[in-house]
Amino acid sequence: MMMFQTLHRMMGGSETLKMACEECGHEAAWTSAQAKERLGPDATPMDVRHRLVCSSCGVGGRVRVWI
Ligand SMILES: [Zn+2]
């Protein structure tokens, strides 16, 4: 069984959250502090995927997220 993960649990202070748009390939990365500030420490990877909108092509909900 997979543990229910949140940004707070997944990310230490030095890790970065990487994001890539599945539409246009645009990539971005946020530090742990930036990610928690923008998405909230309780956000799950699914939340992140659904809430982010690509700053390049404007498509939402198609962002690949990893750490
Ligand atoms: Zn895009």
N, CA, C, O and the ligand as a Tripos MOL2 file, in Angstrom:
@<TRIPOS>MOLECULE
protein
  269   267    68     0     0
PROTEIN
NO_CHARGES

@<TRIPOS>ATOM
      1 N           0.8430   -1.1950    0.0000 N.3       1 MET1
      2 CA          0.0000    0.0000    0.0000 C.3       1 MET1
      3 C           0.8780    1.2450    0.0000 C.2       1 MET1
      4 O           1.8410    1.3500    0.7590 O.2       1 MET1
      5 N           0.5240    2.1710   -0.8590 N.am      2 MET2
      6 CA          1.3080    3.4070   -0.8940 C.3       2 MET2
      7 C           0.8380    4.3680    0.1780 C.2       2 MET2
      8 O          -0.3550    4.5100    0.4460 O.2       2 MET2
      9 N           1.8090    5.0170    0.7760 N.am      3 MET3
     10 CA          1.4720    6.0010    1.7910 C.3       3 MET3
     11 C           0.9100    7.2340    1.1030 C.2       3 MET3
     12 O           1.3290    7.5910    0.0020 O.2       3 MET3
     13 N          -0.0180    7.8610    1.7460 N.am      4 PHE4
     14 CA         -0.5710    9.1110    1.2560 C.3       4 PHE4
     15 C           0.4750   10.2080    1.4240 C.2       4 PHE4
     16 O           0.7970   10.6080    2.5430 O.2       4 PHE4
     17 N           0.9930   10.6810    0.3170 N.am      5 GLN5
     18 CA          2.1080   11.6250    0.3910 C.3       5 GLN5
     19 C           1.6400   13.0650    0.1950 C.2       5 GLN5
     20 O           0.7290   13.3600   -0.5790 O.2       5 GLN5
     21 N           2.2970   13.9220    0.9180 N.am      6 THR6
     22 CA          2.0650   15.3580    0.7460 C.3       6 THR6
     23 C           3.4100   16.0240    0.4900 C.2       6 THR6
     24 O           4.4640   15.4240    0.6990 O.2       6 THR6
     25 N           3.3590   17.2510    0.0410 N.am      7 LEU7
     26 CA          4.6170   17.9750   -0.1970 C.3       7 LEU7
     27 C           5.4490   18.0220    1.0760 C.2       7 LEU7
     28 O           6.6710   17.8750    1.0510 O.2       7 LEU7
     29 N           4.7660   18.2290    2.1670 N.am      8 HIS8
     30 CA          5.4790   18.3280    3.4390 C.3       8 HIS8
     31 C           6.2400   17.0360    3.7480 C.2       8 HIS8
     32 O           7.3720   17.0810    4.2290 O.2       8 HIS8
     33 N           5.6200   15.8920    3.4740 N.am      9 ARG9
     34 CA          6.2680   14.6060    3.7550 C.3       9 ARG9
     35 C           7.3410   14.2580    2.7410 C.2       9 ARG9
     36 O           8.3550   13.6460    3.0770 O.2       9 ARG9
     37 N           7.1100   14.6560    1.4860 N.am     10 MET10
     38 CA          8.0140   14.2300    0.4150 C.3      10 MET10
     39 C           9.2750   15.0720    0.3280 C.2      10 MET10
     40 O          10.3250   14.5880   -0.0950 O.2      10 MET10
     41 N           9.1700   16.3320    0.7270 N.am     11 MET11
     42 CA         10.2600   17.2500    0.4400 C.3      11 MET11
     43 C          11.0040   17.6990    1.6840 C.2      11 MET11
     44 O          10.4170   18.2330    2.6250 O.2      11 MET11
     45 N          12.3020   17.4710    1.6660 N.am     12 GLY12
     46 CA         13.1550   18.0500    2.6870 C.3      12 GLY12
     47 C          13.4960   19.4730    2.2930 C.2      12 GLY12
     48 O          13.0180   19.9680    1.2710 O.2      12 GLY12
     49 N          14.3030   20.1250    3.0790 N.am     13 GLY13
     50 CA         14.6060   21.5290    2.8300 C.3      13 GLY13
     51 C          15.3800   21.7830    1.5540 C.2      13 GLY13
     52 O          15.2910   22.8710    0.9870 O.2      13 GLY13
     53 N          16.1430   20.7950    1.0870 N.am     14 SER14
     54 CA         17.0320   21.0460   -0.0460 C.3      14 SER14
     55 C          16.5160   20.4560   -1.3450 C.2      14 SER14
     56 O          17.1790   20.5560   -2.3770 O.2      14 SER14
     57 N          15.3360   19.8400   -1.3080 N.am     15 GLU15
     58 CA         14.8280   19.2140   -2.5280 C.3      15 GLU15
     59 C          14.0510   20.2120   -3.3780 C.2      15 GLU15
     60 O          13.5310   21.2100   -2.8790 O.2      15 GLU15
     61 N          13.9860   19.9170   -4.6670 N.am     16 THR16
     62 CA         13.2140   20.7700   -5.5610 C.3      16 THR16
     63 C          12.1020   19.9530   -6.1980 C.2      16 THR16
     64 O          12.2500   18.7600   -6.4610 O.2      16 THR16
     65 N          10.9930   20.6230   -6.4350 N.am     17 LEU17
     66 CA          9.8560   20.0130   -7.1120 C.3      17 LEU17
     67 C           9.9900   20.3310   -8.5910 C.2      17 LEU17
     68 O          10.0040   21.4950   -8.9890 O.2      17 LEU17
     69 N          10.0880   19.2770   -9.4050 N.am     18 LYS18
     70 CA         10.2490   19.4810  -10.8320 C.3      18 LYS18
     71 C           8.9130   19.2680  -11.5320 C.2      18 LYS18
     72 O           8.1320   18.3880  -11.1690 O.2      18 LYS18
     73 N           8.6730   20.0870  -12.5350 N.am     19 MET19
     74 CA          7.4160   20.0110  -13.2720 C.3      19 MET19
     75 C           7.6990   20.0790  -14.7570 C.2      19 MET19
     76 O           8.5580   20.8420  -15.2000 O.2      19 MET19
     77 N           6.9820   19.2860  -15.5200 N.am     20 ALA20
     78 CA          7.1270   19.3450  -16.9740 C.3      20 ALA20
     79 C           5.7480   19.2600  -17.6020 C.2      20 ALA20
     80 O           4.9450   18.3990  -17.2440 O.2      20 ALA20
     81 N           5.4780   20.1520  -18.5350 N.am     21 CYS21
     82 CA          4.1920   20.1770  -19.2230 C.3      21 CYS21
     83 C           4.1520   19.0630  -20.2650 C.2      21 CYS21
     84 O           5.0720   18.9290  -21.0710 O.2      21 CYS21
     85 N           3.0960   18.2730  -20.2470 N.am     22 GLU22
     86 CA          2.9660   17.1840  -21.2080 C.3      22 GLU22
     87 C           2.5300   17.6890  -22.5780 C.2      22 GLU22
     88 O           2.6320   16.9670  -23.5700 O.2      22 GLU22
     89 N           2.0490   18.9130  -22.6350 N.am     23 GLU23
     90 CA          1.6220   19.4860  -23.9200 C.3      23 GLU23
     91 C           2.7920   20.0320  -24.7150 C.2      23 GLU23
     92 O           2.9910   19.6770  -25.8770 O.2      23 GLU23
     93 N           3.5690   20.9040  -24.0720 N.am     24 CYS24
     94 CA          4.6070   21.6120  -24.8300 C.3      24 CYS24
     95 C           6.0180   21.2950  -24.3480 C.2      24 CYS24
     96 O           6.9920   21.7220  -24.9680 O.2      24 CYS24
     97 N           6.1400   20.5520  -23.2500 N.am     25 GLY25
     98 CA          7.4640   20.1830  -22.7830 C.3      25 GLY25
     99 C           8.1430   21.2240  -21.9030 C.2      25 GLY25
    100 O           9.2820   21.0310  -21.4790 O.2      25 GLY25
    101 N           7.4570   22.3150  -21.6300 N.am     26 HIS26
    102 CA          8.0140   23.3480  -20.7660 C.3      26 HIS26
    103 C           8.3130   22.7810  -19.3830 C.2      26 HIS26
    104 O           7.4960   22.0640  -18.8060 O.2      26 HIS26
    105 N           9.4900   23.1070  -18.8590 N.am     27 GLU27
    106 CA          9.8750   22.5840  -17.5470 C.3      27 GLU27
    107 C          10.1120   23.7060  -16.5650 C.2      27 GLU27
    108 O          10.5410   24.8000  -16.9320 O.2      27 GLU27
    109 N           9.8250   23.4180  -15.3120 N.am     28 ALA28
    110 CA         10.0610   24.3920  -14.2510 C.3      28 ALA28
    111 C          10.4310   23.6400  -12.9870 C.2      28 ALA28
    112 O          10.1540   22.4470  -12.8630 O.2      28 ALA28
    113 N          11.0470   24.3240  -12.0650 N.am     29 ALA29
    114 CA         11.4020   23.7150  -10.7880 C.3      29 ALA29
    115 C          11.2180   24.7250   -9.6750 C.2      29 ALA29
    116 O          11.5750   25.8950   -9.8150 O.2      29 ALA29
    117 N          10.6580   24.2650   -8.5730 N.am     30 TRP30
    118 CA         10.4890   25.1160   -7.4040 C.3      30 TRP30
    119 C          11.2570   24.5000   -6.2540 C.2      30 TRP30
    120 O          11.3560   23.2780   -6.1440 O.2      30 TRP30
    121 N          11.7900   25.3360   -5.4110 N.am     31 THR31
    122 CA         12.3970   24.8220   -4.1790 C.3      31 THR31
    123 C          11.2880   24.3240   -3.2650 C.2      31 THR31
    124 O          10.1080   24.6190   -3.4580 O.2      31 THR31
    125 N          11.6990   23.5710   -2.2800 N.am     32 SER32
    126 CA         10.7530   23.0690   -1.2840 C.3      32 SER32
    127 C           9.9200   24.2080   -0.6940 C.2      32 SER32
    128 O           8.7000   24.0950   -0.5680 O.2      32 SER32
    129 N          10.5880   25.3020   -0.3360 N.am     33 ALA33
    130 CA          9.8840   26.4330    0.2790 C.3      33 ALA33
    131 C           8.8960   27.0710   -0.6940 C.2      33 ALA33
    132 O           7.7770   27.4130   -0.3120 O.2      33 ALA33
    133 N           9.3060   27.2290   -1.9460 N.am     34 GLN34
    134 CA          8.4080   27.8170   -2.9470 C.3      34 GLN34
    135 C           7.1870   26.9420   -3.1730 C.2      34 GLN34
    136 O           6.0600   27.4340   -3.2350 O.2      34 GLN34
    137 N           7.4230   25.6310   -3.2950 N.am     35 ALA35
    138 CA          6.3270   24.7080   -3.5660 C.3      35 ALA35
    139 C           5.3150   24.7060   -2.4260 C.2      35 ALA35
    140 O           4.1070   24.7050   -2.6610 O.2      35 ALA35
    141 N           5.8110   24.7060   -1.1960 N.am     36 LYS36
    142 CA          4.8950   24.6780   -0.0560 C.3      36 LYS36
    143 C           4.1450   25.9950    0.0840 C.2      36 LYS36
    144 O           2.9930   26.0240    0.5160 O.2      36 LYS36
    145 N           4.8170   27.0890   -0.2890 N.am     37 GLU37
    146 CA          4.1540   28.3870   -0.2020 C.3      37 GLU37
    147 C           3.0480   28.4980   -1.2510 C.2      37 GLU37
    148 O           1.9700   29.0180   -0.9640 O.2      37 GLU37
    149 N           3.3110   28.0130   -2.4580 N.am     38 ARG38
    150 CA          2.3440   28.1710   -3.5490 C.3      38 ARG38
    151 C           1.2340   27.1350   -3.5130 C.2      38 ARG38
    152 O           0.0950   27.4310   -3.8740 O.2      38 ARG38
    153 N           1.5530   25.9340   -3.0850 N.am     39 LEU39
    154 CA          0.5760   24.8460   -3.1690 C.3      39 LEU39
    155 C           0.0550   24.4050   -1.8090 C.2      39 LEU39
    156 O          -0.9710   23.7320   -1.7150 O.2      39 LEU39
    157 N           0.7610   24.7840   -0.7700 N.am     40 GLY40
    158 CA          0.3960   24.3570    0.5840 C.3      40 GLY40
    159 C           1.0990   23.0630    0.9240 C.2      40 GLY40
    160 O           1.2420   22.1920    0.0660 O.2      40 GLY40
    161 N           1.5420   22.9230    2.1680 N.am     41 PRO41
    162 CA          2.2950   21.7410    2.5740 C.3      41 PRO41
    163 C           1.4910   20.4470    2.5070 C.2      41 PRO41
    164 O           2.0680   19.3610    2.4580 O.2      41 PRO41
    165 N           0.1710   20.5550    2.5050 N.am     42 ASP42
    166 CA         -0.6580   19.3480    2.4890 C.3      42 ASP42
    167 C          -1.0650   18.9180    1.0870 C.2      42 ASP42
    168 O          -1.7990   17.9420    0.9330 O.2      42 ASP42
    169 N          -0.6050   19.6220    0.0690 N.am     43 ALA43
    170 CA         -0.9480   19.2630   -1.3130 C.3      43 ALA43
    171 C          -0.3200   17.9140   -1.6650 C.2      43 ALA43
    172 O           0.8160   17.6330   -1.2850 O.2      43 ALA43
    173 N          -1.0540   17.1010   -2.3790 N.am     44 THR44
    174 CA         -0.5410   15.8130   -2.8470 C.3      44 THR44
    175 C          -0.0580   15.9750   -4.2910 C.2      44 THR44
    176 O          -0.3820   16.9700   -4.9400 O.2      44 THR44
    177 N           0.7100   15.0130   -4.8000 N.am     45 PRO45
    178 CA          1.1380   15.1020   -6.2050 C.3      45 PRO45
    179 C          -0.0450   15.2470   -7.1600 C.2      45 PRO45
    180 O           0.0480   15.9410   -8.1720 O.2      45 PRO45
    181 N          -1.1590   14.5870   -6.8330 N.am     46 MET46
    182 CA         -2.3570   14.6990   -7.6790 C.3      46 MET46
    183 C          -2.9170   16.1210   -7.6640 C.2      46 MET46
    184 O          -3.3190   16.6590   -8.6950 O.2      46 MET46
    185 N          -2.9310   16.7220   -6.4570 N.am     47 ASP47
    186 CA         -3.3860   18.1100   -6.3540 C.3      47 ASP47
    187 C          -2.5380   19.0090   -7.2300 C.2      47 ASP47
    188 O          -3.0470   19.8640   -7.9560 O.2      47 ASP47
    189 N          -1.2350   18.7980   -7.1470 N.am     48 VAL48
    190 CA         -0.2950   19.6340   -7.8890 C.3      48 VAL48
    191 C          -0.5740   19.5150   -9.3760 C.2      48 VAL48
    192 O          -0.6620   20.5110  -10.0930 O.2      48 VAL48
    193 N          -0.7100   18.2700   -9.8240 N.am     49 ARG49
    194 CA         -0.9590   18.0230  -11.2440 C.3      49 ARG49
    195 C          -2.2370   18.7110  -11.7140 C.2      49 ARG49
    196 O          -2.2750   19.2990  -12.7940 O.2      49 ARG49
    197 N          -3.2840   18.6310  -10.8900 N.am     50 HIS50
    198 CA         -4.5610   19.1960  -11.2960 C.3      50 HIS50
    199 C          -4.5970   20.7150  -11.2210 C.2      50 HIS50
    200 O          -5.3130   21.3680  -11.9800 O.2      50 HIS50
    201 N          -3.8250   21.2680  -10.3070 N.am     51 ARG51
    202 CA         -3.9400   22.7130  -10.0660 C.3      51 ARG51
    203 C          -3.0000   23.5530  -10.9110 C.2      51 ARG51
    204 O          -3.2740   24.7260  -11.1630 O.2      51 ARG51
    205 N          -1.8990   22.9660  -11.3490 N.am     52 LEU52
    206 CA         -0.9300   23.7720  -12.0820 C.3      52 LEU52
    207 C          -1.3690   24.0120  -13.5180 C.2      52 LEU52
    208 O          -1.9350   23.1400  -14.1770 O.2      52 LEU52
    209 N          -1.0890   25.2130  -13.9720 N.am     53 VAL53
    210 CA         -1.3280   25.5790  -15.3590 C.3      53 VAL53
    211 C           0.0190   25.9640  -15.9590 C.2      53 VAL53
    212 O           0.7760   26.7320  -15.3650 O.2      53 VAL53
    213 N           0.3050   25.4390  -17.1130 N.am     54 CYS54
    214 CA          1.5900   25.7140  -17.7570 C.3      54 CYS54
    215 C           1.7410   27.2040  -18.0410 C.2      54 CYS54
    216 O           0.8400   27.8340  -18.5950 O.2      54 CYS54
    217 N           2.8860   27.7580  -17.6580 N.am     55 SER55
    218 CA          3.1010   29.1870  -17.8890 C.3      55 SER55
    219 C           3.5050   29.4610  -19.3320 C.2      55 SER55
    220 O           3.5590   30.6130  -19.7630 O.2      55 SER55
    221 N           3.7850   28.4070  -20.0640 N.am     56 SER56
    222 CA          4.2000   28.5840  -21.4470 C.3      56 SER56
    223 C           3.0280   28.4620  -22.4240 C.2      56 SER56
    224 O           2.8120   29.3480  -23.2510 O.2      56 SER56
    225 N           2.2680   27.3600  -22.3240 N.am     57 CYS57
    226 CA          1.1820   27.1470  -23.2870 C.3      57 CYS57
    227 C          -0.2020   27.3500  -22.6800 C.2      57 CYS57
    228 O          -1.1940   27.3840  -23.4080 O.2      57 CYS57
    229 N          -0.2830   27.4850  -21.3500 N.am     58 GLY58
    230 CA         -1.5560   27.7910  -20.7200 C.3      58 GLY58
    231 C          -2.4710   26.6010  -20.4970 C.2      58 GLY58
    232 O          -3.6000   26.7730  -20.0380 O.2      58 GLY58
    233 N          -2.0090   25.3920  -20.8130 N.am     59 VAL59
    234 CA         -2.8250   24.2060  -20.6010 C.3      59 VAL59
    235 C          -2.7360   23.7810  -19.1300 C.2      59 VAL59
    236 O          -1.6530   23.7460  -18.5450 O.2      59 VAL59
    237 N          -3.8780   23.4630  -18.5560 N.am     60 GLY60
    238 CA         -3.8970   23.0680  -17.1540 C.3      60 GLY60
    239 C          -4.1150   21.5800  -16.9900 C.2      60 GLY60
    240 O          -4.6950   20.9410  -17.8680 O.2      60 GLY60
    241 N          -3.6600   21.0140  -15.8800 N.am     61 GLY61
    242 CA         -3.9410   19.6250  -15.5340 C.3      61 GLY61
    243 C          -3.1450   18.6050  -16.3130 C.2      61 GLY61
    244 O          -3.4560   17.4140  -16.2750 O.2      61 GLY61
    245 N          -2.1140   19.0580  -17.0250 N.am     62 ARG62
    246 CA         -1.3070   18.1300  -17.8290 C.3      62 ARG62
    247 C           0.1630   18.2620  -17.4630 C.2      62 ARG62
    248 O           1.0430   18.1810  -18.3190 O.2      62 ARG62
    249 N           0.4070   18.4660  -16.1900 N.am     63 VAL63
    250 CA          1.7750   18.6840  -15.7400 C.3      63 VAL63
    251 C           2.2970   17.4320  -15.0470 C.2      63 VAL63
    252 O           1.6460   16.8820  -14.1590 O.2      63 VAL63
    253 N           3.4600   16.9970  -15.4590 N.am     64 ARG64
    254 CA          4.1100   15.8650  -14.8070 C.3      64 ARG64
    255 C           4.9350   16.4210  -13.6420 C.2      64 ARG64
    256 O           5.6500   17.4120  -13.7850 O.2      64 ARG64
    257 N           4.8200   15.7680  -12.5020 N.am     65 VAL65
    258 CA          5.4610   16.2870  -11.3000 C.3      65 VAL65
    259 C           6.3500   15.2200  -10.6900 C.2      65 VAL65
    260 O           5.9240   14.0740  -10.5450 O.2      65 VAL65
    261 N           7.5620   15.5680  -10.3340 N.am     66 TRP66
    262 CA          8.4330   14.6470   -9.6140 C.3      66 TRP66
    263 C           9.4150   15.4300   -8.7660 C.2      66 TRP66
    264 O           9.5110   16.6540   -8.8550 O.2      66 TRP66
    265 N          10.1440   14.6880   -7.9400 N.am     67 ILE67
    266 CA         11.0860   15.3580   -7.0440 C.3      67 ILE67
    267 C          12.4950   14.8820   -7.3440 C.2      67 ILE67
    268 O          13.4460   15.3230   -6.6990 O.2      67 ILE67
    269 ZN          2.8770   23.8060  -21.7470 Zn       68 ZN68
@<TRIPOS>BOND
     1     1     2 1
     2     2     3 1
     3     3     4 2
     4     3     5 am
     5     5     6 1
     6     6     7 1
     7     7     8 2
     8     7     9 am
     9     9    10 1
    10    10    11 1
    11    11    12 2
    12    11    13 am
    13    13    14 1
    14    14    15 1
    15    15    16 2
    16    15    17 am
    17    17    18 1
    18    18    19 1
    19    19    20 2
    20    19    21 am
    21    21    22 1
    22    22    23 1
    23    23    24 2
    24    23    25 am
    25    25    26 1
    26    26    27 1
    27    27    28 2
    28    27    29 am
    29    29    30 1
    30    30    31 1
    31    31    32 2
    32    31    33 am
    33    33    34 1
    34    34    35 1
    35    35    36 2
    36    35    37 am
    37    37    38 1
    38    38    39 1
    39    39    40 2
    40    39    41 am
    41    41    42 1
    42    42    43 1
    43    43    44 2
    44    43    45 am
    45    45    46 1
    46    46    47 1
    47    47    48 2
    48    47    49 am
    49    49    50 1
    50    50    51 1
    51    51    52 2
    52    51    53 am
    53    53    54 1
    54    54    55 1
    55    55    56 2
    56    55    57 am
    57    57    58 1
    58    58    59 1
    59    59    60 2
    60    59    61 am
    61    61    62 1
    62    62    63 1
    63    63    64 2
    64    63    65 am
    65    65    66 1
    66    66    67 1
    67    67    68 2
    68    67    69 am
    69    69    70 1
    70    70    71 1
    71    71    72 2
    72    71    73 am
    73    73    74 1
    74    74    75 1
    75    75    76 2
    76    75    77 am
    77    77    78 1
    78    78    79 1
    79    79    80 2
    80    79    81 am
    81    81    82 1
    82    82    83 1
    83    83    84 2
    84    83    85 am
    85    85    86 1
    86    86    87 1
    87    87    88 2
    88    87    89 am
    89    89    90 1
    90    90    91 1
    91    91    92 2
    92    91    93 am
    93    93    94 1
    94    94    95 1
    95    95    96 2
    96    95    97 am
    97    97    98 1
    98    98    99 1
    99    99   100 2
   100    99   101 am
   101   101   102 1
   102   102   103 1
   103   103   104 2
   104   103   105 am
   105   105   106 1
   106   106   107 1
   107   107   108 2
   108   107   109 am
   109   109   110 1
   110   110   111 1
   111   111   112 2
   112   111   113 am
   113   113   114 1
   114   114   115 1
   115   115   116 2
   116   115   117 am
   117   117   118 1
   118   118   119 1
   119   119   120 2
   120   119   121 am
   121   121   122 1
   122   122   123 1
   123   123   124 2
   124   123   125 am
   125   125   126 1
   126   126   127 1
   127   127   128 2
   128   127   129 am
   129   129   130 1
   130   130   131 1
   131   131   132 2
   132   131   133 am
   133   133   134 1
   134   134   135 1
   135   135   136 2
   136   135   137 am
   137   137   138 1
   138   138   139 1
   139   139   140 2
   140   139   141 am
   141   141   142 1
   142   142   143 1
   143   143   144 2
   144   143   145 am
   145   145   146 1
   146   146   147 1
   147   147   148 2
   148   147   149 am
   149   149   150 1
   150   150   151 1
   151   151   152 2
   152   151   153 am
   153   153   154 1
   154   154   155 1
   155   155   156 2
   156   155   157 am
   157   157   158 1
   158   158   159 1
   159   159   160 2
   160   159   161 am
   161   161   162 1
   162   162   163 1
   163   163   164 2
   164   163   165 am
   165   165   166 1
   166   166   167 1
   167   167   168 2
   168   167   169 am
   169   169   170 1
   170   170   171 1
   171   171   172 2
   172   171   173 am
   173   173   174 1
   174   174   175 1
   175   175   176 2
   176   175   177 am
   177   177   178 1
   178   178   179 1
   179   179   180 2
   180   179   181 am
   181   181   182 1
   182   182   183 1
   183   183   184 2
   184   183   185 am
   185   185   186 1
   186   186   187 1
   187   187   188 2
   188   187   189 am
   189   189   190 1
   190   190   191 1
   191   191   192 2
   192   191   193 am
   193   193   194 1
   194   194   195 1
   195   195   196 2
   196   195   197 am
   197   197   198 1
   198   198   199 1
   199   199   200 2
   200   199   201 am
   201   201   202 1
   202   202   203 1
   203   203   204 2
   204   203   205 am
   205   205   206 1
   206   206   207 1
   207   207   208 2
   208   207   209 am
   209   209   210 1
   210   210   211 1
   211   211   212 2
   212   211   213 am
   213   213   214 1
   214   214   215 1
   215   215   216 2
   216   215   217 am
   217   217   218 1
   218   218   219 1
   219   219   220 2
   220   219   221 am
   221   221   222 1
   222   222   223 1
   223   223   224 2
   224   223   225 am
   225   225   226 1
   226   226   227 1
   227   227   228 2
   228   227   229 am
   229   229   230 1
   230   230   231 1
   231   231   232 2
   232   231   233 am
   233   233   234 1
   234   234   235 1
   235   235   236 2
   236   235   237 am
   237   237   238 1
   238   238   239 1
   239   239   240 2
   240   239   241 am
   241   241   242 1
   242   242   243 1
   243   243   244 2
   244   243   245 am
   245   245   246 1
   246   246   247 1
   247   247   248 2
   248   247   249 am
   249   249   250 1
   250   250   251 1
   251   251   252 2
   252   251   253 am
   253   253   254 1
   254   254   255 1
   255   255   256 2
   256   255   257 am
   257   257   258 1
   258   258   259 1
   259   259   260 2
   260   259   261 am
   261   261   262 1
   262   262   263 1
   263   263   264 2
   264   263   265 am
   265   265   266 1
   266   266   267 1
   267   267   268 2
@<TRIPOS>SUBSTRUCTURE
     1 MET1         2 RESIDUE 1 A MET
     2 MET2         6 RESIDUE 1 A MET
     3 MET3        10 RESIDUE 1 A MET
     4 PHE4        14 RESIDUE 1 A PHE
     5 GLN5        18 RESIDUE 1 A GLN
     6 THR6        22 RESIDUE 1 A THR
     7 LEU7        26 RESIDUE 1 A LEU
     8 HIS8        30 RESIDUE 1 A HIS
     9 ARG9        34 RESIDUE 1 A ARG
    10 MET10       38 RESIDUE 1 A MET
    11 MET11       42 RESIDUE 1 A MET
    12 GLY12       46 RESIDUE 1 A GLY
    13 GLY13       50 RESIDUE 1 A GLY
    14 SER14       54 RESIDUE 1 A SER
    15 GLU15       58 RESIDUE 1 A GLU
    16 THR16       62 RESIDUE 1 A THR
    17 LEU17       66 RESIDUE 1 A LEU
    18 LYS18       70 RESIDUE 1 A LYS
    19 MET19       74 RESIDUE 1 A MET
    20 ALA20       78 RESIDUE 1 A ALA
    21 CYS21       82 RESIDUE 1 A CYS
    22 GLU22       86 RESIDUE 1 A GLU
    23 GLU23       90 RESIDUE 1 A GLU
    24 CYS24       94 RESIDUE 1 A CYS
    25 GLY25       98 RESIDUE 1 A GLY
    26 HIS26      102 RESIDUE 1 A HIS
    27 GLU27      106 RESIDUE 1 A GLU
    28 ALA28      110 RESIDUE 1 A ALA
    29 ALA29      114 RESIDUE 1 A ALA
    30 TRP30      118 RESIDUE 1 A TRP
    31 THR31      122 RESIDUE 1 A THR
    32 SER32      126 RESIDUE 1 A SER
    33 ALA33      130 RESIDUE 1 A ALA
    34 GLN34      134 RESIDUE 1 A GLN
    35 ALA35      138 RESIDUE 1 A ALA
    36 LYS36      142 RESIDUE 1 A LYS
    37 GLU37      146 RESIDUE 1 A GLU
    38 ARG38      150 RESIDUE 1 A ARG
    39 LEU39      154 RESIDUE 1 A LEU
    40 GLY40      158 RESIDUE 1 A GLY
    41 PRO41      162 RESIDUE 1 A PRO
    42 ASP42      166 RESIDUE 1 A ASP
    43 ALA43      170 RESIDUE 1 A ALA
    44 THR44      174 RESIDUE 1 A THR
    45 PRO45      178 RESIDUE 1 A PRO
    46 MET46      182 RESIDUE 1 A MET
    47 ASP47      186 RESIDUE 1 A ASP
    48 VAL48      190 RESIDUE 1 A VAL
    49 ARG49      194 RESIDUE 1 A ARG
    50 HIS50      198 RESIDUE 1 A HIS
    51 ARG51      202 RESIDUE 1 A ARG
    52 LEU52      206 RESIDUE 1 A LEU
    53 VAL53      210 RESIDUE 1 A VAL
    54 CYS54      214 RESIDUE 1 A CYS
    55 SER55      218 RESIDUE 1 A SER
    56 SER56      222 RESIDUE 1 A SER
    57 CYS57      226 RESIDUE 1 A CYS
    58 GLY58      230 RESIDUE 1 A GLY
    59 VAL59      234 RESIDUE 1 A VAL
    60 GLY60      238 RESIDUE 1 A GLY
    61 GLY61      242 RESIDUE 1 A GLY
    62 ARG62      246 RESIDUE 1 A ARG
    63 VAL63      250 RESIDUE 1 A VAL
    64 ARG64      254 RESIDUE 1 A ARG
    65 VAL65      258 RESIDUE 1 A VAL
    66 TRP66      262 RESIDUE 1 A TRP
    67 ILE67      266 RESIDUE 1 A ILE
    68 ZN68       269 GROUP 0 **** ****
